[in-house]
Amino acid sequence: MRIRYSRRVEGELLEIFNFGLERFGRSVAETTLRRIYHALEINLAANPFIGRYLADRRLYGLVISRTPFVAYYRIEAQADLIEIVAIFGAGQNRSEFESH
């Protein structure tokens, strides 16, 4: 399946990189982004149902291994598309995506 990133996610990825760059340095920031992109572009694209389904939101949540991040996405099967709608860090409030 193809992956599409919402505008929100594009901004979040930039924030993740900039925070990592400032706090941990270039190497860690780049490694973290590589892990996120690998989880989404390779693993999720090949296995779209690996995330936890949130039926009341009609979204899936995927914990991105070896990072503190969770990606929320929806599957548009007819379009062969996965839309990544948000990415949150472990300490961020995710209630708008976790419950109705």
mmCIF file of the C-alpha atoms, coordinates in Angstrom:
data_MODEL
# 
_entry.id   MODEL 
# 
loop_
_atom_site.group_PDB 
_atom_site.id 
_atom_site.type_symbol 
_atom_site.label_atom_id 
_atom_site.label_alt_id 
_atom_site.label_comp_id 
_atom_site.label_asym_id 
_atom_site.label_entity_id 
_atom_site.label_seq_id 
_atom_site.pdbx_PDB_ins_code 
_atom_site.Cartn_x 
_atom_site.Cartn_y 
_atom_site.Cartn_z 
_atom_site.occupancy 
_atom_site.B_iso_or_equiv 
_atom_site.pdbx_formal_charge 
_atom_site.auth_seq_id 
_atom_site.auth_comp_id 
_atom_site.auth_asym_id 
_atom_site.auth_atom_id 
_atom_site.pdbx_PDB_model_num 
ATOM 1   C CA . MET A 1 1   ? 0.000   0.000  0.000  1.00 0.00 ? 1   MET A CA 1 
ATOM 2   C CA . ARG A 1 2   ? 1.025   3.588  -0.571 1.00 0.00 ? 2   ARG A CA 1 
ATOM 3   C CA . ILE A 1 3   ? 1.697   5.882  2.376  1.00 0.00 ? 3   ILE A CA 1 
ATOM 4   C CA . ARG A 1 4   ? 0.421   9.468  2.522  1.00 0.00 ? 4   ARG A CA 1 
ATOM 5   C CA . TYR A 1 5   ? 1.317   11.899 5.294  1.00 0.00 ? 5   TYR A CA 1 
ATOM 6   C CA . SER A 1 6   ? -1.137  14.534 6.460  1.00 0.00 ? 6   SER A CA 1 
ATOM 7   C CA . ARG A 1 7   ? 0.098   18.126 6.717  1.00 0.00 ? 7   ARG A CA 1 
ATOM 8   C CA . ARG A 1 8   ? -0.054  17.720 10.461 1.00 0.00 ? 8   ARG A CA 1 
ATOM 9   C CA . VAL A 1 9   ? 2.338   14.765 10.308 1.00 0.00 ? 9   VAL A CA 1 
ATOM 10  C CA . GLU A 1 10  ? 4.737   16.588 8.003  1.00 0.00 ? 10  GLU A CA 1 
ATOM 11  C CA . GLY A 1 11  ? 5.014   19.293 10.671 1.00 0.00 ? 11  GLY A CA 1 
ATOM 12  C CA . GLU A 1 12  ? 5.318   16.760 13.471 1.00 0.00 ? 12  GLU A CA 1 
ATOM 13  C CA . LEU A 1 13  ? 8.184   14.978 11.715 1.00 0.00 ? 13  LEU A CA 1 
ATOM 14  C CA . LEU A 1 14  ? 10.018  18.278 11.362 1.00 0.00 ? 14  LEU A CA 1 
ATOM 15  C CA . GLU A 1 15  ? 9.444   19.001 15.064 1.00 0.00 ? 15  GLU A CA 1 
ATOM 16  C CA . ILE A 1 16  ? 10.684  15.522 16.002 1.00 0.00 ? 16  ILE A CA 1 
ATOM 17  C CA . PHE A 1 17  ? 13.848  16.042 13.979 1.00 0.00 ? 17  PHE A CA 1 
ATOM 18  C CA . ASN A 1 18  ? 14.496  19.548 15.315 1.00 0.00 ? 18  ASN A CA 1 
ATOM 19  C CA . PHE A 1 19  ? 13.920  18.490 18.926 1.00 0.00 ? 19  PHE A CA 1 
ATOM 20  C CA . GLY A 1 20  ? 16.226  15.494 18.505 1.00 0.00 ? 20  GLY A CA 1 
ATOM 21  C CA . LEU A 1 21  ? 18.857  17.639 16.819 1.00 0.00 ? 21  LEU A CA 1 
ATOM 22  C CA . GLU A 1 22  ? 18.805  20.213 19.613 1.00 0.00 ? 22  GLU A CA 1 
ATOM 23  C CA . ARG A 1 23  ? 18.595  17.760 22.496 1.00 0.00 ? 23  ARG A CA 1 
ATOM 24  C CA . PHE A 1 24  ? 20.607  14.747 21.314 1.00 0.00 ? 24  PHE A CA 1 
ATOM 25  C CA . GLY A 1 25  ? 22.564  15.777 18.217 1.00 0.00 ? 25  GLY A CA 1 
ATOM 26  C CA . ARG A 1 26  ? 22.368  15.089 14.489 1.00 0.00 ? 26  ARG A CA 1 
ATOM 27  C CA . SER A 1 27  ? 23.147  11.368 14.638 1.00 0.00 ? 27  SER A CA 1 
ATOM 28  C CA . VAL A 1 28  ? 20.310  10.562 17.055 1.00 0.00 ? 28  VAL A CA 1 
ATOM 29  C CA . ALA A 1 29  ? 17.854  12.847 15.241 1.00 0.00 ? 29  ALA A CA 1 
ATOM 30  C CA . GLU A 1 30  ? 18.612  11.210 11.888 1.00 0.00 ? 30  GLU A CA 1 
ATOM 31  C CA . THR A 1 31  ? 18.492  7.695  13.329 1.00 0.00 ? 31  THR A CA 1 
ATOM 32  C CA . THR A 1 32  ? 15.113  8.392  14.931 1.00 0.00 ? 32  THR A CA 1 
ATOM 33  C CA . LEU A 1 33  ? 13.653  9.692  11.661 1.00 0.00 ? 33  LEU A CA 1 
ATOM 34  C CA . ARG A 1 34  ? 15.057  6.706  9.761  1.00 0.00 ? 34  ARG A CA 1 
ATOM 35  C CA . ARG A 1 35  ? 13.349  4.373  12.232 1.00 0.00 ? 35  ARG A CA 1 
ATOM 36  C CA . ILE A 1 36  ? 10.056  6.197  11.876 1.00 0.00 ? 36  ILE A CA 1 
ATOM 37  C CA . TYR A 1 37  ? 10.178  6.178  8.079  1.00 0.00 ? 37  TYR A CA 1 
ATOM 38  C CA . HIS A 1 38  ? 11.227  2.506  7.997  1.00 0.00 ? 38  HIS A CA 1 
ATOM 39  C CA . ALA A 1 39  ? 8.353   1.536  10.296 1.00 0.00 ? 39  ALA A CA 1 
ATOM 40  C CA . LEU A 1 40  ? 5.867   3.399  8.117  1.00 0.00 ? 40  LEU A CA 1 
ATOM 41  C CA . GLU A 1 41  ? 7.209   3.123  4.567  1.00 0.00 ? 41  GLU A CA 1 
ATOM 42  C CA . ILE A 1 42  ? 8.399   -0.493 4.793  1.00 0.00 ? 42  ILE A CA 1 
ATOM 43  C CA . ASN A 1 43  ? 6.730   -2.345 7.664  1.00 0.00 ? 43  ASN A CA 1 
ATOM 44  C CA . LEU A 1 44  ? 3.336   -0.656 7.703  1.00 0.00 ? 44  LEU A CA 1 
ATOM 45  C CA . ALA A 1 45  ? 3.051   -0.454 3.916  1.00 0.00 ? 45  ALA A CA 1 
ATOM 46  C CA . ALA A 1 46  ? 3.569   -4.218 3.715  1.00 0.00 ? 46  ALA A CA 1 
ATOM 47  C CA . ASN A 1 47  ? 1.400   -5.053 6.765  1.00 0.00 ? 47  ASN A CA 1 
ATOM 48  C CA . PRO A 1 48  ? -1.259  -2.348 7.141  1.00 0.00 ? 48  PRO A CA 1 
ATOM 49  C CA . PHE A 1 49  ? -3.206  -4.118 9.888  1.00 0.00 ? 49  PHE A CA 1 
ATOM 50  C CA . ILE A 1 50  ? -0.309  -4.441 12.371 1.00 0.00 ? 50  ILE A CA 1 
ATOM 51  C CA . GLY A 1 51  ? -1.477  -1.499 14.470 1.00 0.00 ? 51  GLY A CA 1 
ATOM 52  C CA . ARG A 1 52  ? -4.060  -1.589 17.250 1.00 0.00 ? 52  ARG A CA 1 
ATOM 53  C CA . TYR A 1 53  ? -7.495  -0.836 15.838 1.00 0.00 ? 53  TYR A CA 1 
ATOM 54  C CA . LEU A 1 54  ? -9.464  1.914  17.573 1.00 0.00 ? 54  LEU A CA 1 
ATOM 55  C CA . ALA A 1 55  ? -12.967 1.032  16.386 1.00 0.00 ? 55  ALA A CA 1 
ATOM 56  C CA . ASP A 1 56  ? -14.719 4.125  17.730 1.00 0.00 ? 56  ASP A CA 1 
ATOM 57  C CA . ARG A 1 57  ? -12.229 6.348  15.861 1.00 0.00 ? 57  ARG A CA 1 
ATOM 58  C CA . ARG A 1 58  ? -11.838 4.106  12.794 1.00 0.00 ? 58  ARG A CA 1 
ATOM 59  C CA . LEU A 1 59  ? -8.084  4.553  13.172 1.00 0.00 ? 59  LEU A CA 1 
ATOM 60  C CA . TYR A 1 60  ? -5.120  2.332  13.930 1.00 0.00 ? 60  TYR A CA 1 
ATOM 61  C CA . GLY A 1 61  ? -2.317  3.117  16.350 1.00 0.00 ? 61  GLY A CA 1 
ATOM 62  C CA . LEU A 1 62  ? 1.168   1.785  15.732 1.00 0.00 ? 62  LEU A CA 1 
ATOM 63  C CA . VAL A 1 63  ? 3.922   1.894  18.347 1.00 0.00 ? 63  VAL A CA 1 
ATOM 64  C CA . ILE A 1 64  ? 7.102   2.584  16.400 1.00 0.00 ? 64  ILE A CA 1 
ATOM 65  C CA . SER A 1 65  ? 9.741   0.250  17.793 1.00 0.00 ? 65  SER A CA 1 
ATOM 66  C CA . ARG A 1 66  ? 12.970  1.642  19.191 1.00 0.00 ? 66  ARG A CA 1 
ATOM 67  C CA . THR A 1 67  ? 11.450  5.123  19.388 1.00 0.00 ? 67  THR A CA 1 
ATOM 68  C CA . PRO A 1 68  ? 9.091   6.817  21.857 1.00 0.00 ? 68  PRO A CA 1 
ATOM 69  C CA . PHE A 1 69  ? 6.514   7.468  19.124 1.00 0.00 ? 69  PHE A CA 1 
ATOM 70  C CA . VAL A 1 70  ? 3.049   6.237  18.163 1.00 0.00 ? 70  VAL A CA 1 
ATOM 71  C CA . ALA A 1 71  ? 1.634   6.831  14.681 1.00 0.00 ? 71  ALA A CA 1 
ATOM 72  C CA . TYR A 1 72  ? -2.103  6.991  14.048 1.00 0.00 ? 72  TYR A CA 1 
ATOM 73  C CA . TYR A 1 73  ? -3.369  6.070  10.617 1.00 0.00 ? 73  TYR A CA 1 
ATOM 74  C CA . ARG A 1 74  ? -6.381  5.106  8.582  1.00 0.00 ? 74  ARG A CA 1 
ATOM 75  C CA . ILE A 1 75  ? -6.571  2.600  5.784  1.00 0.00 ? 75  ILE A CA 1 
ATOM 76  C CA . GLU A 1 76  ? -8.331  3.431  2.539  1.00 0.00 ? 76  GLU A CA 1 
ATOM 77  C CA . ALA A 1 77  ? -8.319  -0.065 1.053  1.00 0.00 ? 77  ALA A CA 1 
ATOM 78  C CA . GLN A 1 78  ? -10.089 0.834  -2.191 1.00 0.00 ? 78  GLN A CA 1 
ATOM 79  C CA . ALA A 1 79  ? -7.415  3.443  -2.919 1.00 0.00 ? 79  ALA A CA 1 
ATOM 80  C CA . ASP A 1 80  ? -4.590  1.125  -1.767 1.00 0.00 ? 80  ASP A CA 1 
ATOM 81  C CA . LEU A 1 81  ? -3.615  3.914  0.627  1.00 0.00 ? 81  LEU A CA 1 
ATOM 82  C CA . ILE A 1 82  ? -2.602  4.379  4.235  1.00 0.00 ? 82  ILE A CA 1 
ATOM 83  C CA . GLU A 1 83  ? -2.913  7.926  5.547  1.00 0.00 ? 83  GLU A CA 1 
ATOM 84  C CA . ILE A 1 84  ? -0.765  8.788  8.545  1.00 0.00 ? 84  ILE A CA 1 
ATOM 85  C CA . VAL A 1 85  ? -2.840  11.340 10.457 1.00 0.00 ? 85  VAL A CA 1 
ATOM 86  C CA . ALA A 1 86  ? -0.748  11.989 13.595 1.00 0.00 ? 86  ALA A CA 1 
ATOM 87  C CA . ILE A 1 87  ? 2.432   11.055 15.407 1.00 0.00 ? 87  ILE A CA 1 
ATOM 88  C CA . PHE A 1 88  ? 2.766   11.475 19.163 1.00 0.00 ? 88  PHE A CA 1 
ATOM 89  C CA . GLY A 1 89  ? 5.646   11.093 21.566 1.00 0.00 ? 89  GLY A CA 1 
ATOM 90  C CA . ALA A 1 90  ? 5.195   8.823  24.579 1.00 0.00 ? 90  ALA A CA 1 
ATOM 91  C CA . GLY A 1 91  ? 4.686   11.737 26.965 1.00 0.00 ? 91  GLY A CA 1 
ATOM 92  C CA . GLN A 1 92  ? 2.215   13.656 24.827 1.00 0.00 ? 92  GLN A CA 1 
ATOM 93  C CA . ASN A 1 93  ? -1.535  13.693 25.431 1.00 0.00 ? 93  ASN A CA 1 
ATOM 94  C CA . ARG A 1 94  ? -3.103  11.394 22.818 1.00 0.00 ? 94  ARG A CA 1 
ATOM 95  C CA . SER A 1 95  ? -6.646  11.456 24.181 1.00 0.00 ? 95  SER A CA 1 
ATOM 96  C CA . GLU A 1 96  ? -8.081  13.028 21.002 1.00 0.00 ? 96  GLU A CA 1 
ATOM 97  C CA . PHE A 1 97  ? -6.967  9.923  19.110 1.00 0.00 ? 97  PHE A CA 1 
ATOM 98  C CA . GLU A 1 98  ? -7.397  7.315  21.820 1.00 0.00 ? 98  GLU A CA 1 
ATOM 99  C CA . SER A 1 99  ? -11.023 7.915  22.798 1.00 0.00 ? 99  SER A CA 1 
ATOM 100 C CA . HIS A 1 100 ? -14.141 9.452  21.412 1.00 0.00 ? 100 HIS A CA 1 
# 
